[in-house]
Amino acid sequence: MGRTMTVQGGRSLYGTVEVPAAKNSVLPLLAASLLCGGPVRLEQVPRLSDVEDCLGILRAVGCGAAWEGEDVVVGGPPSCCRMPLAETARMRASVLFAAPLLARLGRVETALPGGCRIGARPVDWHLAALEQMGAQITQAGDRLVLTAPWGLRGTEICLPGPSVGATETVLLAGCTARGETILHGAAREPEICDLAQFLNRCGGKVQGAGTDEIHIQGVGALHGATYRPMPDRICASTLACAVAAARGWITIAGCSPSLYGPVLDVLEQAGCTVSRTAGSATVGRMGSLQGAGRLVTGGYPALATDAAPLVAAALLFGEGTTVLEDRVFEARFGCAEGFAAMGAQVKVEGRTLRIRGGRPLRGAAVTACDLRGGAALVVAALGAQGKTRIAGCEYIARGYASLGEMLTGLGARIE
């Protein structure tokens, strides 16, 4: 049975909330732990279903992986090359475990990864990069077998586009490969910088993360380390959009506003008050909102694709028109059906969501069909009148450990 959440709308939000560690950083770090010869401790990790699936993969390939309070500890070298089908099929990030297993064992058997239904997300670029580094790949249906009988070797790789996942795969493959890997066209997201910093903490030699050209000098082996992942800029964006929808004033602590600056800029343009410090942002809305015109997502530092549904939910309450185009995924706005059920005037045209905002929204029965779209339905429900019942909240649990509790602590009424 799927999870449900009931939101009583019309209650303003007030208070201070601490941003947890980023799911989009924790998952690659767990994959990277496979490269380490000693134990890895990741501090203050949120208990997400995607994290639990990663721990399941680590245990299935022979590693110790356990919670110690709020930390995750991974230890022991992998001894099995077969990744578990269930966890792999549920989660897009499972593809990141292939390169470290290939590097350690010379072989990995896996399946095509799953994840949210937000559009085609092929792994071709991951596999092509690994082939350039010496991997041999065979596919039978949705099963993949990768072998590197002579090990991985450094080379020069040009990505067709700035893919975050493919960039992470090259970092993970190149760290212990023979020689130097030079990656052109790399994605520049902060989570990639976080992965590079962790790899370097463990003895790796990665330079240029955060630019479109990364140099990776292969080393013989990595050692373990204790590391605290970066804060979750998408969770911070969710909280900022929540107060924009519901009204009130909240301080979002523990996350630099620069990490989600485009979201704060849009909300400020729409009529919110935003004040920034080095490690926090205070976002308030007391009066009316305005539409934001045309917005386009892209790679960092542009407006993040993951934030697009959240921004859309806030701007349902803005007078005038907003047009949101997502250039990363072609089916990003599955949440539009739920918005419409609440009374919003929205229309999806290909990759674009058109909003004619300012109409009062009412509670309704809606269903989350992906992670960020599900969170966007919660944001919209906070500003609607009456109760909204959201089904499919297992999607939300993939990326938010306790979104309901977090918002309840700010004054929301959520069951």
Order of alpha helices (4+ residues) and beta strands (2+ residues): beta-beta-alpha-beta-alpha-beta-beta-alpha-alpha-beta-alpha-beta-beta-beta-alpha-beta-alpha-beta-beta-beta-alpha-beta-alpha-beta-beta-beta-beta-alpha-beta-alpha-beta-beta-beta-alpha-beta-alpha-beta
